Amino acid sequence: MTSELVVDVQPKEITIAVLEEKKLVELQQESQDGSFAVGNIYVGKVKKLMPALNAAFVNVGHKKDAFLHYLDLGVEFNSVLSFQKQVEDKKKMPQLQKMKLQPEIEKEGSIADILKVGQEILVQVAKEPISTKGPRLTAEISFAGRFMVLIPFINRVSVSQKIKSREERARLRQLMQSIKPKNFGVIIRTNAEGKRVADLDAELKVLVKRWEDNIGKIQKAKAPSLIYEETGRTVALLRDIFSPSFEQIHVNDREIARQIADYVSVIAPDRKNVVKEYKGALPILDNFGVTKQIKSLFGRTVTFKNGAYLIIEHTEALHVIDVNSGNRNKSKLGQEDSAYEVNVAAAEEIARQLRLRDMGGIIVIDFIDMNKGEHRNKLLARMQELMAKDRAKHNILPLSKFGLMQITRQRVRPEMEVATSEVCPTCFGKGKIKSSILFTDTLEGKIDYLTTKLQVKKFSLHIHPYVAAYVQQGLFSLKYKWKKKFKISMNVIPDQKLGFLQYEFYDKEGNEIDLKEEIEMK
């Protein structure tokens, strides 16, 4: 299966789309000024202890205090506190390799015996803020790489359960025990299977250096304070999903393209040429067919095959997916076989939707009723097969007697939500607009203002594809007449994300020129 990564870099956010066989399967949107990402490390201050929950609320700078449970302290928490105290007391940074580790904390202990209000502790974000909840924290600090996860303050080496070969597991464990520094633990990831010593050693050194470069910030930090910021979402996503099946990685920003190319050259030197800077006139998501797929895949109703469709509802507690056959009619199949066929097709789309929307928590799927136990078992096996490529931890239960399938899926970030409906850009939802035949007159007036008042002679006009086709139609098109009348250099760019009567102007550097005005309707 061939895969492509499309990265759209905008001033306010970065959108990352993963395509498999040209079909959109994952979408990530990261705010450029975003914070509290999974993996970020903070010096936080304990604000409140909750003995009944055996947990604490910690201030890490978010509007809502973050949640830290006793079980998330990690058995090596005493060693973390000891190291933190040494860092704060001494001018010279202590070396973790030379430090004597403290006894482990009790697994059944109380958080009130370990922490006190006002105490400053080193914590890492385990789950981003979701809905009304603040971030979820862990005190077990770790640094994730492609082949391994480095965990300071412990000496254990663990191997991913997805590596089945006993010989390979033993080889990796023995190898890592021989090269890792003292007082550092390692979890060997699935991607490490079959890798050479040099590859693993190189990444281990990178992760240890990441620890050494950032931990010194504790000396000058005042809680709440950011100590280490996780790799950008683009590189982090690439770290987890990069494989030889990636044919191209398209990026419309030179600096981000360079960062990705640098990362790929480290983990897969023979694949560094797959990173391409996109310089086309069309918006990058339009060019690769992503915008249209987003509009069709993120609504409440999702059509998937021969008129069959899903209805997806979201609540605070769970997600509900209803499978419907629609007006589908196949006379050759009986009711049972037809239901099975629709359900199998629905399972494929549901597995895609879970990854695409990053739906987490409890998901309940109401499949079309089937009477045969064979069909029910086959449907469960097919769903498990489809979900095998999902990187998020999940658990799938067999169909209940009511035909419901329950899935739990790990949630560490807010669910992806994309608005598929549009507010009218001309009336702003008031219900009254100017005659659409006058829209080109509006555009001409804006171009006149742009050229005569603002003295901008070179720019791009982004408009809906239908309007763009009209403006550029014929030998003596409106575009031609405007360029000749105003003596300008103008590109007309069809943009699928814009509404029918919406427009945007951009200067030659790619910065938007805001000429839009809301006109009071009478």
C-alpha positions in Angstrom: 0.0 0.0 0.0 1.4 3.4 -1.0 1.1 6.3 1.3 1.6 10.1 1.0 1.9 12.8 3.6 0.6 16.3 2.8 1.6 19.1 5.1 -0.3 22.5 4.8 1.5 25.2 6.7 -0.5 28.4 7.4 0.2 31.3 9.7 -2.2 30.1 12.4 -2.1 26.3 12.1 -0.5 23.3 10.4 -2.6 20.7 8.8 -1.2 17.2 8.2 -3.0 14.7 6.0 -2.1 11.1 5.5 -3.3 9.5 2.3 -3.3 5.7 1.6 -4.0 4.9 -2.1 -5.1 8.6 -2.4 -7.7 8.1 0.3 -7.6 10.3 3.4 -7.0 8.2 6.5 -5.5 10.6 9.1 -5.9 14.3 9.6 -4.1 16.3 12.3 -4.4 20.1 12.8 -2.0 21.8 15.2 -2.2 25.4 16.2 1.0 27.3 15.6 0.8 28.8 19.1 -0.5 25.6 20.6 0.7 24.4 24.0 0.2 21.5 26.4 1.0 18.9 23.7 1.6 15.3 24.8 5.2 14.9 25.7 5.8 18.4 27.0 7.7 18.5 30.3 6.9 21.1 33.0 8.0 22.2 36.5 4.5 22.4 38.0 3.2 23.4 41.4 0.8 21.2 43.5 -2.4 23.2 44.0 -4.7 20.7 45.7 -4.6 17.2 47.0 -7.6 14.9 46.6 -7.2 11.9 49.0 -10.5 10.5 48.0 -9.3 10.2 44.4 -5.7 9.5 45.4 -4.7 12.3 43.1 -3.5 15.9 42.9 -4.3 18.9 40.8 -1.1 20.6 39.5 -0.7 24.1 38.0 1.3 23.9 34.8 0.1 27.2 33.3 -3.2 25.9 31.8 -6.5 27.7 32.7 -7.6 24.4 34.3 -5.3 22.7 36.8 -3.8 19.4 35.4 -4.7 16.0 36.9 -2.0 13.7 38.4 -3.0 10.3 39.8 -0.9 8.5 42.4 -0.4 5.6 39.9 1.0 8.1 37.4 3.8 9.2 39.8 5.9 6.2 38.7 7.6 3.8 41.1 10.9 5.8 40.7 9.3 9.1 41.9 11.5 9.3 45.0 14.6 9.3 42.7 13.0 12.1 40.6 12.5 14.3 43.7 16.0 13.6 44.9 17.5 14.5 41.5 15.3 17.7 41.3 16.5 18.7 44.8 20.2 18.2 43.8 19.7 20.3 40.6 18.1 23.2 42.6 20.8 23.1 45.4 23.9 22.8 43.3 25.3 25.2 40.7 26.8 22.3 38.8 24.4 19.8 37.1 24.6 16.4 38.8 25.0 13.4 36.4 22.2 10.9 36.5 24.6 8.0 35.7 26.5 8.7 39.0 23.4 9.1 41.1 22.2 6.5 43.6 18.6 5.7 42.9 16.1 5.9 45.8 13.7 3.1 46.9 10.6 2.7 44.9 7.3 4.2 46.2 4.6 1.8 47.4 2.1 0.7 44.7 -0.8 0.9 47.1 0.4 4.1 48.8 -1.4 7.5 49.3 -0.6 10.6 47.4 -0.9 12.7 50.6 2.2 10.8 51.9 4.2 11.8 48.9 3.2 15.3 47.9 2.2 18.5 49.7 0.4 21.6 48.5 2.8 24.2 47.1 5.5 21.6 46.2 7.2 21.9 42.8 7.5 18.7 40.8 8.7 17.6 37.4 5.8 16.4 35.3 5.0 15.4 31.7 1.7 15.8 29.7 0.2 12.4 29.1 -3.1 13.6 27.7 -4.0 17.0 26.1 -6.8 19.2 27.6 -10.1 17.8 26.3 -13.5 19.6 26.6 -13.7 21.0 30.1 -10.9 18.9 31.5 -7.3 20.1 32.0 -4.2 18.1 30.9 -3.5 14.7 32.4 0.0 14.4 33.8 2.5 11.7 34.6 5.7 12.1 36.7 7.3 9.2 34.8 9.4 11.3 32.4 10.1 9.8 29.0 11.6 10.8 25.6 10.1 9.0 22.6 12.1 8.1 19.5 11.4 6.0 16.4 13.0 2.8 17.8 12.7 3.3 21.5 11.4 5.3 24.4 14.1 6.5 27.0 13.0 6.6 30.6 15.4 8.2 33.1 15.7 6.9 36.8 15.1 3.2 36.1 17.3 0.4 34.8 14.8 -1.8 33.1 14.7 -2.8 29.4 11.3 -3.7 28.0 10.4 -5.0 24.5 7.2 -4.3 22.6 4.8 -7.2 22.8 4.2 -6.8 19.0 7.7 -8.3 18.4 6.8 -12.0 18.5 10.1 -13.7 17.8 11.8 -14.9 21.0 15.2 -14.7 19.4 14.7 -11.1 18.3 13.3 -10.0 21.7 16.3 -11.6 23.4 18.7 -10.0 20.9 17.3 -6.5 21.4 17.1 -6.8 25.2 20.7 -8.0 25.5 21.9 -5.4 23.0 20.2 -2.5 24.8 21.4 -3.6 28.2 25.0 -3.4 26.8 24.8 0.1 25.3 22.4 2.1 27.5 23.8 4.4 30.2 23.3 3.5 33.9 20.1 4.7 35.5 18.3 5.0 32.2 15.5 2.6 31.2 14.4 1.8 27.7 11.2 0.5 26.0 12.1 -1.0 22.7 9.4 -0.2 20.1 8.1 -2.4 17.3 10.1 -0.4 14.6 13.4 -1.6 16.2 12.8 -5.2 15.0 15.7 -6.3 12.8 17.6 -3.0 13.2 21.4 -2.9 13.4 23.3 -1.9 16.6 24.5 1.3 14.9 20.9 2.5 14.3 19.8 1.8 17.8 22.9 3.3 19.4 22.6 6.5 17.3 19.0 7.1 18.4 19.9 6.3 22.0 22.6 9.0 22.0 20.1 11.5 20.5 17.6 10.8 23.3 20.1 10.9 26.1 21.4 14.3 24.7 17.8 15.5 24.6 17.6 14.8 28.3 20.9 16.4 29.1 20.1 19.6 27.0 16.8 20.3 28.7 17.0 19.1 32.3 19.4 21.9 33.3 16.5 24.4 32.8 15.1 23.2 36.2 17.8 25.3 38.0 16.3 28.6 36.8 12.7 27.5 36.3 9.9 28.9 38.5 6.7 26.9 38.5 4.8 26.7 36.3 7.4 26.6 33.7 8.0 24.7 30.4 11.2 22.6 30.5 11.0 20.6 27.3 8.7 21.0 24.3 7.9 17.8 22.3 8.9 17.7 18.7 6.5 19.5 16.4 3.4 17.6 15.4 4.6 17.1 11.9 7.8 15.4 12.9 6.2 13.5 15.8 3.5 12.1 13.5 6.2 11.2 11.0 8.2 9.5 13.7 5.3 7.1 14.5 4.0 6.3 11.0 7.1 6.6 8.7 7.6 3.5 6.6 9.1 2.5 3.2 5.6 2.7 1.7 5.7 6.5 1.8 6.2 7.6 -1.8 6.1 11.4 -1.3 6.0 13.9 1.6 4.6 17.2 0.2 5.2 20.4 2.2 4.3 24.0 1.2 6.7 25.6 3.5 10.5 25.6 3.0 11.5 25.6 6.7 9.2 22.8 7.7 10.2 20.8 4.6 13.9 21.2 5.7 13.0 20.0 9.2 11.3 16.9 7.9 14.1 16.2 5.4 16.6 16.5 8.2 14.6 14.0 10.3 14.1 11.6 7.5 17.8 11.7 6.6 18.6 10.6 10.2 16.1 7.7 10.4 16.2 6.6 6.8 19.0 8.2 4.8 18.0 6.3 1.6 14.5 7.9 1.7 15.4 11.5 2.2 14.5 12.4 -1.4 10.8 11.7 -0.7 10.4 15.1 0.9 9.2 17.6 -1.7 8.5 21.3 -1.3 5.2 22.2 -3.0 5.3 25.3 -5.0 2.0 25.0 -7.1 -0.5 27.8 -7.5 -3.4 25.8 -6.1 -3.7 25.4 -2.3 -1.8 22.2 -1.4 -4.8 20.5 0.1 -6.9 21.2 -3.0 -4.2 20.0 -5.3 -4.0 16.6 -3.6 -7.8 16.2 -3.3 -7.8 16.5 0.5 -10.2 19.4 0.9 -13.0 17.6 -1.0 -12.5 14.5 1.1 -12.6 16.5 4.3 -15.9 18.1 3.4 -17.4 14.7 2.6 -16.0 12.7 5.5 -16.5 14.9 8.6 -20.3 15.5 8.5 -22.9 13.8 10.7 -23.8 11.6 7.8 -21.1 9.7 5.8 -22.0 7.8 2.6 -19.8 4.8 1.9 -21.1 2.3 -0.7 -24.1 1.9 -3.0 -26.3 4.4 -1.1 -25.5 2.9 2.4 -24.5 5.5 5.0 -23.3 6.0 8.6 -24.8 8.5 11.1 -22.2 9.5 13.6 -23.2 11.2 16.9 -20.9 12.5 19.6 -21.6 13.0 23.2 -19.4 13.8 26.2 -19.5 10.2 27.4 -19.4 8.2 24.2 -19.7 8.1 20.4 -22.6 6.3 18.6 -22.4 5.1 15.0 -25.6 3.9 13.3 -25.2 1.8 10.1 -28.0 2.2 7.5 -28.5 0.4 4.1 -30.2 3.5 2.6 -32.2 2.9 -0.6 -29.8 0.1 -1.6 -31.6 -2.8 -3.4 -30.0 -6.0 -4.5 -32.5 -8.6 -5.6 -29.9 -11.4 -6.0 -29.1 -11.3 -2.2 -31.5 -12.2 0.6 -31.9 -10.0 3.6 -29.3 -11.8 5.7 -26.6 -11.7 3.0 -27.4 -8.1 2.1 -27.1 -7.0 5.7 -23.8 -8.8 6.1 -22.4 -7.2 2.9 -23.4 -3.7 4.1 -22.0 -4.3 7.6 -18.6 -5.4 6.2 -18.4 -2.3 4.0 -19.5 -0.2 7.0 -16.7 -1.8 9.1 -14.1 -0.5 6.6 -15.4 3.0 6.7 -15.8 3.0 10.5 -12.1 1.9 11.0 -11.2 4.8 8.7 -13.4 7.3 10.6 -11.9 6.3 14.0 -8.4 7.1 12.7 -9.5 10.1 10.8 -11.4 11.9 13.5 -9.2 10.4 16.2 -12.3 9.3 18.1 -11.5 8.0 21.6 -13.2 6.7 24.7 -16.3 4.4 24.2 -17.6 3.9 20.6 -20.9 2.0 20.2 -21.8 0.8 16.7 -25.3 -0.3 15.8 -24.9 -2.7 12.8 -27.8 -4.0 10.7 -29.2 -7.1 12.5 -27.8 -10.5 11.3 -29.1 -13.8 12.4 -26.3 -16.1 11.4 -23.5 -16.6 14.0 -21.1 -17.2 11.2 -21.7 -13.7 9.8 -21.4 -12.1 13.2 -18.0 -13.8 13.8 -16.7 -12.9 10.4 -17.7 -9.3 11.0 -15.8 -9.2 14.3 -12.7 -10.8 12.7 -12.9 -8.2 9.8 -13.1 -5.3 12.2 -10.2 -6.6 14.2 -8.2 -7.0 11.0 -9.0 -3.4 9.9 -8.2 -1.9 13.3 -4.8 -3.7 13.4 -3.1 -0.8 11.7 -4.5 1.7 14.1 -1.7 3.1 16.3 -4.0 4.0 19.2 -4.6 1.3 21.8 -8.0 -0.2 21.4 -10.3 -3.1 22.5 -13.1 -4.6 20.4 -16.0 -6.6 21.9 -18.1 -9.1 20.0 -21.6 -8.2 18.8 -24.2 -8.2 21.6 -27.5 -9.9 21.2 -28.9 -6.5 20.1 -26.4 -6.2 17.3 -24.2 -3.6 19.0 -20.4 -3.7 18.9 -18.5 -1.8 21.6 -15.0 -0.5 21.0 -12.8 1.4 23.5 -10.0 3.5 21.9 -7.2 5.4 23.6 -7.8 9.2 23.6 -4.8 11.5 24.3 -5.9 14.5 22.2 -9.2 16.2 21.6 -11.3 14.6 18.8 -10.8 16.1 15.4 -13.8 18.2 14.4 -14.1 19.9 11.0 -17.1 22.1 10.2 -18.6 20.9 6.9 -21.4 23.5 6.7 -20.6 27.0 5.7 -22.1 30.4 6.8 -22.9 32.5 3.8 -19.9 34.8 3.3 -22.1 37.5 1.8 -25.1 37.8 4.2 -23.2 36.3 7.2 -26.2 34.1 8.1 -28.9 36.8 7.9 -30.6 35.2 4.9 -30.4 38.1 2.4 -27.7 38.7 -0.1 -27.0 40.9 -3.1 -27.9 39.5 -6.5 -25.2 37.0 -7.4 -25.0 38.5 -10.9 -23.4 41.6 -9.2 -20.6 39.6 -7.6 -18.2 40.3 -10.4 -18.9 44.0 -10.0 -18.0 43.7 -6.3 -14.7 42.0 -7.2 -14.0 44.7 -9.8 -14.6 47.3 -7.1 -12.2 45.6 -4.7 -9.5 45.4 -7.4 -10.0 49.0 -8.2 -9.5 49.9 -4.5 -6.6 47.6 -4.2 -4.7 49.1 -7.2 -5.6 52.8 -7.0 -5.8 53.4 -3.2 -3.4 50.7 -1.9 -1.1 50.8 -4.9 -0.8 47.0 -5.0 -0.1 45.9 -8.6 0.8 42.2 -8.1 -1.5 39.9 -6.2 -3.6 36.7 -6.3 -7.3 36.4 -6.1 -8.7 33.2 -4.5 -12.3 32.4 -5.3 -14.6 29.4 -5.6 -13.7 27.1 -8.5 -17.1 27.8 -10.3 -16.6 31.6 -10.1 -12.9 31.2 -11.1 -14.0 29.3 -14.3 -16.5 32.1 -15.1 -14.0 34.9 -14.5 -11.4 33.2 -16.8 -13.9 32.0 -19.5 -13.1 32.9 -23.1 -10.3 34.7 -24.9 -11.4 38.2 -23.7 -12.3 37.0 -20.1 -13.1 39.2 -17.2 -9.6 38.4 -15.9 -8.1 39.7 -19.1 -10.2 42.9 -19.1 -9.3 43.6 -15.4 -5.6 43.1 -16.0 -5.7 45.5 -19.0 -8.0 48.1 -17.3 -6.0 48.3 -14.1 -2.5 47.5 -15.5 -1.9 44.8 -13.0 -0.3 41.3 -12.6 -3.1 39.1 -11.2 -3.4 35.3 -10.7 -6.9 33.8 -10.2 -6.7 30.8 -7.9 -9.6 28.3 -7.6 -9.9 27.5 -3.9 -12.3 24.7 -2.8 -12.4 25.8 0.9 -14.1 29.1 -0.1 -17.9 29.6 -0.3 -19.6 30.4 -3.6 -19.5 34.2 -3.2 -16.4 34.3 -1.0 -13.1 35.8 -2.0 -9.6 36.4 -0.6 -6.7 38.6 -1.9 -3.0 37.7 -1.3 0.0 39.8 -2.0 3.1 38.5 -3.9 4.6 37.3 -0.5 1.5 35.2 0.2 0.1 37.4 2.9 -3.7 37.9 2.9 -4.9 41.5 2.2 -8.1 41.9 4.1 -10.7 43.8 1.9 -13.8 42.0 3.1 -16.6 44.1 4.7 -19.8 43.0 6.3 -22.6 45.1 4.7 -25.6 45.6 6.8 -28.6 44.0 5.1 -31.8 45.9 4.9 
